[in-house]
Amino acid sequence: MTDHGKAPIGRPRGFDAEQALARAMAVFWERGYEGASLTDLTGAMGITRTSMYAAFGNKEQLFRKALELYTEGPASYGLRALGEPTAQAVATAFLNGTVQATTRPDCPSGCLGVQASLAAGDSGRPARDALAGWRNDARLHLEERFRRAVDEGDLPRGTDAGRLARYVMTVSFGIAVQAASGLSRDDLQEVADTALRNWPPA
């Protein structure tokens, strides 16, 4: 549909918007919301600020679109995990997916949903709030799935679905932080495997 950058710069329809958004996502992922300057973003996207505003809105709006792309792409393992037949399989797929997504060789280490909100001041509050909501939504989806597992007898009666969801999410985001710190995929997989050994017996 587009010619990947051969059209004159400054015209919103003269570039591949999907590709530009993917590049912006990578900048936010690597540098965080506040650490990603407009110069960084437009440079990576290969467009001018005028084109960015016309196609994506301001920086906050661009970030929200990048977060949507991240959710549908690198972080899509989360929604897929919810479809597993048992609660333990859900948790396994979720944590294994975290390990894989946060250590991809073709992407920044760690998780955009964690890294982009760290060390953010007042100007980063919109991103912080958006990411807090993003993480809370993921936790609530897990909690609902685990509650259903209790109702179906897949988890022991009396299991606290909320506590179990918080446990899985805390391990997941801990894995993401450690991935950003340079831990290897194998080391992080051991962390996930260890956490899953504490799973409630059926």
BELKAFEN-V6718 format. One record per backbone hydrogen bond with DSSP energy under -0.5 kcal/mol. NH is the residue of the N-H (numbers start at 0). CO is the residue of the C=O. Records with the same first field share a line. If there is no record, write none. Layout:
NH = CO ; CO
This chain:
5 = 2
6 = 13
10 = 7
11 = 9
13 = 10
14 = 11
16 = 14
19 = 15
20 = 16
21 = 17
22 = 18
23 = 19
24 = 20
25 = 21
26 = 22
27 = 23
28 = 24
29 = 25
30 = 26
31 = 27
32 = 115
35 = 31 ; 32
36 = 34
40 = 36
41 = 37
42 = 38
43 = 39
44 = 40
45 = 41
46 = 41
51 = 47
52 = 48
53 = 49
54 = 50
55 = 51
56 = 51 ; 52
61 = 57
62 = 58
63 = 59
64 = 60
65 = 61
66 = 62
67 = 63
68 = 64
69 = 65
70 = 66
71 = 67
72 = 68
74 = 69
75 = 72
77 = 74
79 = 75
80 = 76
81 = 77
82 = 79
83 = 80
89 = 85
90 = 86
91 = 87
92 = 88
93 = 89
94 = 90
95 = 91
96 = 92
97 = 93
98 = 94
99 = 95
100 = 96
101 = 97
102 = 98 ; 99
103 = 100
106 = 103
109 = 101
113 = 110
114 = 110
115 = 111
116 = 113
117 = 114
119 = 116
123 = 120
124 = 121
127 = 123
128 = 124
129 = 125
130 = 126
131 = 127
132 = 128
133 = 129
134 = 130
135 = 131
136 = 132
137 = 133
138 = 134
139 = 135
140 = 136
141 = 137
142 = 138
143 = 139
144 = 140
145 = 141
146 = 142
147 = 143
148 = 144
149 = 145
150 = 146
151 = 147
152 = 149
153 = 148
154 = 148
158 = 155
160 = 158
163 = 159
164 = 160
165 = 161
166 = 162
167 = 163
168 = 164
169 = 165
170 = 166
171 = 167
172 = 168
173 = 169
174 = 170
175 = 171
176 = 172
177 = 173
178 = 174
179 = 175
180 = 176
181 = 178
182 = 177
187 = 183
188 = 184
189 = 185
190 = 186
191 = 187
192 = 188
193 = 189
194 = 190
195 = 191
196 = 192 ; 193
197 = 194
198 = 195
